[in-house]
């Protein structure tokens, strides 16, 4: 498989490379020596979780040592609960004990949880230490490792405390995806589907055509998915790094309901991707009512999600509880909940929905979920 390099160019920041290929984690140290932001780092701290440690930490540590880096590692528990203030505090203390300085580097080796947590700790310790993202899940490769969002969770909601902090380099080794279980695999496919829908007819119809191969983890198809997603996200972030111009809001498609599901169900009950897929279905339901979107478009989105192993969750809750969770979401403005809705593939709009209308829509949608049918 040929290695692909996508250059992310964001105004006001040094360009960085997202390298996509098979087995490239074993050359991470060598690649870092070619990266101006971390090439002379006197110390490198690798942050990973207990699951990734036993699979890939040795490869990465060996690579760093071969490149003559002085490297140490921190292993945290796996799971969404790790994105917490107390865990971040432990990492900050460890950074201080290791004597890390601003010219050192942090490597985030893991999925979205590790990437968000390590990126947040790196961005805040000494007001910023360069971070290298080495994603190990499909979700983190297609989404969270690129673009600079870092975060931890609060009891009140997901990702409520965070920073925008661009990585110095991203190493996406698609070989590691073979160890993911089906839950984690489809989690990443949900984010790929989200990007395909908001990107273009070309990507949407390509993914629809290759959905079975994607679900079956065909290596060439998977590499193409990662590459397409990274190119799309890099372009969006280049236009709107800090979500201040309205462009980057498209990346929240499906996430308004998704985050409410995660909060109300308990983090980890449903995968983030499964919750996003459900959020996309609800957004489609709203789009038909609010924007008059073509039902055939929403059906095509649902068919794609089904083909990728993401059927409706059958999840339900009191509409008032869902609304309350949505109002605590960081995307809410002036007390009103905002949704990214599709007018067509690649054509989206941000819509505010007042409480009464949203309660009514949720009640009808969730009633259909309880009955096991489509809204």
Secondary structure, DSSP 8 states (H G I E B T S, - for coil): ---EEEEE--TTS--EEEEEESSGGGGHHHHHTT-TTTTT-S-EEEEEEHHHIIIIIHHHHHHHHHTT--EEEEEE-SSGGGSSHHHHHHHHHHHHHHT--TTSEEEEEESHHHHHHHHHHHHHGGG--EEEEEE-SHHIIIIITSS-EEEEEETTEEEEEEEE---SEEEEEGGGGGG--HHHHHHHHHHHHHHHHHH-HHHHHHHHHTHHHHHTT-HHHHHHHHHHHHHHHHHHHHH-TTS-SSSGGGGGTTHHHHHHHHHHH-TTSS-HHHHHHHHHHHHHHHHHHHT---HHHHHHHHHHHHHTT---------HHHHHHHHHTSTT-BTTBEEEEEEEETTEEEEEEE-HHHHHHHHHHHHHHHHHTS--
